[in-house]
């Protein structure tokens, strides 16, 4: 089975989106196909020689990459036993779908009796098919080109949303002062046409110094725009950063 590259494993409270406040075991895979200017996990963008495990109050443990699906499965099963209760395993990155074959092999190998939450940038619909039957929850980003520093991914987002819409799905749109009205309108039209009832969160971008990158008046304007097309829109910051936890 194809080995994979990790960045870190830890247990914490989910800080974003519809499952905020629930206790998750996070498996952060290394490597990403995008380079968003606001990325808050830059250490996970590239594959490295090793990954770190944070287990209770013990000193962090450094393990070597790559890791086999069976090895990761055994490690996660052991951590699940020691950290009850766990509401879900959150598979995140980087972008976990860049390693979709490894991810599928890990999930198939595991004796995992909690839901699997996939956190994804929502631009790799073909790779989503590799893990489709093995995941329960999808946290999908919509990437506004006005603030990512990347190009537009509207077609990719549409294809991804079509596939993910039958899962327990929610959508996050990261916003800052540079986010345009046109991008919020375009995102709203996309959601309204494919999945009008999907929970959607406008998530203020936070600087490395912990400051919001959007002021209250502008955030309010974007919220009003969002609610015109999708009545489920809400504003929710990254609560784990407010708490000062991973």
N, C-alpha and C positions, 0 to 999 in steps of 0.2 A: 504494500500500500504506500502511496505517495506520502512522504513526510511533510511537516509543515513548520512554519516559523512563527514564534510567539513573541510578544512584547512583555506582557505581565499577566499574572493571575492574582485576583484579590476578591475579598468579600466586602461589600458596602451597600449603602442604600441607593437605589436608582434615583438619579437626580434630575431626569428629564422626561417630559412627555406624559403619556397616559398612565404609566405605572410608577410615577414618582412616589417615593417614600417606601416602596417595597424593598425587601432585602434580597439582593441578587449576588450570585457568584459570577464575577466578570472574567471572561476569557478574552484577552485582547490580542488579536492576531497582528503580525507585523507586515507592513507593506500597504501602499495605497496607490491607486491609479490617478488620484487628483492631488493638487497642491493648493488648497484653498488658503487664502491669505490670513484667515482668522483661525486656522487649525489650532486646537488647544491640546493636542497630543502629538507634537512634532516628533517625539522620540519613537513613535510607532510608524512613521512614514516609510522607513527602509527596513529591510531584513538585516538583522545583526547576528553576531555569534552566539548570543544567549538571551535569556529572558529571566524575569524576576518574579518570585512567588512571595506574596505578603500573606502570612498565615498567623492570625491572631496577634499576640504581642511579641512573638518570636522575631528574631532578627531576620530581615529579608534573605531569601535563599536564591542564589544565582544558578540557573541550569543552562545547559548548552542547547543551542539550535543546530540542526532541525530536530524535531521530535516526531515520533511515530504516532499514528492515530490511537493505537492500543495503549501506548505509554501515557498519552494525555488522558485517555479514558480512565485508566486506573487512578491517575492523580486526582482527577475531578471527582470520581466516586469516593475517594478517601476524604477529600475536603468536604464534600456534601455530608458525609457521616459526622464530621467533627463540628460543623457550623450550623446545625439545625436551629431555627427553621430557615429555609431558603425558599423564596417564592418562585425563582426562575434562574436559569443560567443565561446571562446576557453575553452573547458573542458579538464582539465589537472590534474596532481597529484604531488606526488604519482603516482599511476596507476589507472586511472578512471575505467578501465574495471574490477577491482576487485569488484566494486559495479555496475555491469552492469544492474541488475534488477532495482535498484534505479534510475540509470541514465536514463533508458528507461522510467520509470514512470514519472520522472521529465520532460523529453522532450515531452512526450505525453500530459502531463497536461498543458504545457505552451502555451501561445499565443506569440510565438517567431517568429518574422518576419525577422530575419537575419540568415545567414548560421551558421551551427554548425560545429566547427572544433574540432576534437578529437585528442589530443596529447597522444600517447601511446608507450609503450616499444615493442609492436609488437610480444608478445609471448603468447597471449591468444586468438587464433582465434575463439574458440567456443563461448567465451563471446562477441566477436565482432558481432556475429550473433544477439545477443539480441538487439543491437542498430542500426543494419545495415540500416534499412529504415528511421532512424531518424537523421542521420548525413549527412553532405555534403562534408566535407574535412577531410582527414586523414593525420596526421603528424606521420609517423612511424619511430621508431628507429630500427637500426640493432645493436645488442650488440656484439662487438668483445670480445671474451673470454680473449684475451691478456691484456685488460685494465679494464674490469669490476670487476674482482675478483669473478665473477660468472662462471658457466659452459657455454657450448656452446648451442645455441638455433637455430641452422640452420634449423632443421625440423620445429620448431614452426614458425620461420620467413617465411619459404617457404609457409606453409599453410596460414599464415596471409596475405602474399602478394598476393596469388592467390585470396583470397576473396576481398581484398581492392583495387585491381588493376582497378576496374571499377569506383571507386570514384575519386574525385579530390585529388590525392595522391602525396605526396613527402616523401622522405626517408632521414633521418639524420644518419650519422655515426660519433660518437664522437671519436676523435683521440688524442693521446698523444705520448710522446717519446717511450712508451713501446708497442704501437700498432704494430703488426707484419705485414710483407708483406703477409704472408699466410692468415691472416684474411681479409685483403683488397682484395686479389685475390678471396677468398671464397665468400665474399660479392658481388663482381663484377660478378662472375659467376652466383650467385643466381639471381641477378637482370637481367642479360642478358638473362637468360633462361625463366624468367617469365614476366618481364616488362622492356624491354631494353630501353624504352624512358622515364621512370619515372625520374623526377628531383631528383638528389641526391646531398647531401651536406656533405662534410667533415667539421665537426665542431670542432675546437680546444677546448680541455678541459681547463677551466680556474680554477686556484687555488682559495681557499677562500680569498687569498690576492690580487686577481685580475691579476695574472700573467699567461701567456700562458704556458701550460705544454708540449709544443712541439716547437722545434726550427724551423727556416725557412728552413734549408736544409732537415730536415726529413719530414716536411710538404710537401715540393716540391716532394720528393721521393714518398710519399703516393699518392699525386695527380696524378703523372705520371702513377703509377700503376692503379689507379682508372679509368683514361681516356682510358686505353687500352681496357677495356671491356664495359664501359658505357660512351659514349661521352657527356652525360649531366652533368657529375660530376663537382661540383664547390666547392670552399672553402668559407665558410661564418662563421664568429665568432658570438657570442651572442651579438647583437648590443645593447640590453637593458643594458647589463653590461657596455658597453663603454659609454653609456649615463648616467649611474648611476641611473636608474629608475627600478621599479619593473618589 
